[in-house]
Amino acid sequence: MSQKEMLYEGKAKILYKGPKPNTIIQYFKDDATAFNNVKKGTIAGKGIINNKVTELIMIRLSQLGIPTHFIERMSDREQLCHSVDIIPLEVIVRNTVAGSMAKTFGIEEGTRLPNPIIEFSLKDDDLGDPLIPENHILALELAQEDELIEIMDMTAKINVFLRGLFAAIGLELIDFKLEFGRLTDGEDGHFIVLADEFSPDNCRLWDYETGEKMDKDRFRRDLGGVEEAYQEVARRLGISLEVEDEE
Ligand code: TMP
């Protein structure tokens, strides 16, 4: 890793300059944080699982016509991606009430919503990622109106696909977070793609039969069996966790 130029170190990933112009390498760590960095820990093997789960989902989504930043997985913990200017929004989809929505509105977790909700948070740790309404996004010029429409359209399609994908392996997709970016070599720099990752770190998955949580809530809430839950999600997705090239 040492010869690569580090661009940014986040809570769960490190970004390095890629081998070609306008590419980056995402390196997936085992580090886990919750509640905006207040709770810190590691989940052994998480980086490998999240790299491989993200690979599988990005490939399937691009087959479906959703543009993504993903190019290819390079190793157990690294994937090559197109570089993007991240739109500083966390795009959250809720199919069933859980987490902050349950808390904010005093609704029981597990209450099914009649229709999925798409909401946005400003991606700003110092401000605690506050919920941001669409008119504020436009007024602050975080995204243009046509971009927001495109993001919501892609997000709705992604939700339909992923709910089916997880239902087929006995997991209910409760909610999840996506991030989008503008390709740095896109036409006028305005070509929007799905970026970041999709993994049990940024979604809630409940086992249909047992109701068991199979995602990062096991870490957030000290439920135990965190590694096992991540492994089980990977196993059900048909992902091999045989170590290929751990250093
Ligand atoms: P919330 O219920 O805490 O608002 O989270 C909604 C979904 O978004 C849940 O699947 C976890 C995910 N999420 C992230 O990926 N990153 C974050 O920083 C937060 C707050 C939530």
Boltz pocket constraint, residues with backbone or C-beta under 6 A from the ligand:
constraints:
  - pocket:
      binder: B
      contacts: [[A, 92], [A, 93], [A, 98], [A, 99], [A, 100], [A, 101], [A, 129], [A, 175], [A, 176], [A, 177], [A, 201], [A, 202], [A, 203], [A, 204]]
      max_distance: 6.0
